[in-house]
Amino acid sequence: MRLRRLNRPLVVVLTGVENSGKTTIGQQLSNRMKWPMIEEAARTDHSVLAGTTSVEDLQRLQDEFIADIKAMRKRKTSEVLLCDTGGLVLDMWAREVFGQGLARTKEAMQLMDLHLLFHTQPEWHPDPLRTLPQLEDRLALQSRYRERLISSGCTFEEIRMTFGAERYAQARDFILQHCAA
């Protein structure tokens, strides 16, 4: 486990394949624990919403994400800073759709103290940003996320598929364990 400096928040990214509950659990953690959360930039980005996303757009989002994390760390307003997705998600998206990775992905991933890898839910919940309605496709991509996290050497925990409040409790407990470390 990596040692953290005591003068900065624990930075936690909620990562994984679509349809896994990252945003829902992130909002619950932010609201209940009073931890600030950097929202998923793709949900409000003009190119993503227009369906005209390019690899350059994803690189721009990656660069903005890195800048946001660095700025939030300086503020030191909380013990924990949550990120709804991050550099790995953007890089996986670029690889899956455009066949190439993004610059600075390693930097984006190393800015995180803890990656929470959310397992996808078996039932499909449509969303304008989601493109993988088939469970087999999401599970295959989920395996690639896990492989990337292992090969990166980043600290991560897996949020297994459970019901209701159990997923929230898993995420909260992992974060609190890493705060105490």
PyMOL commands that set and color helices and strands:
alter all, ss='L'
color gray80, all
select helices_A, chain A and resi 22-33+41-43+46-50+55-75+87-98+105-110+135-152+165-180
alter helices_A, ss='H'
color red, helices_A
select strands_A, chain A and resi 10-15+37-38+80-84+114-118+156-159
alter strands_A, ss='S'
color yellow, strands_A
deselect
rebuild
show_as cartoon
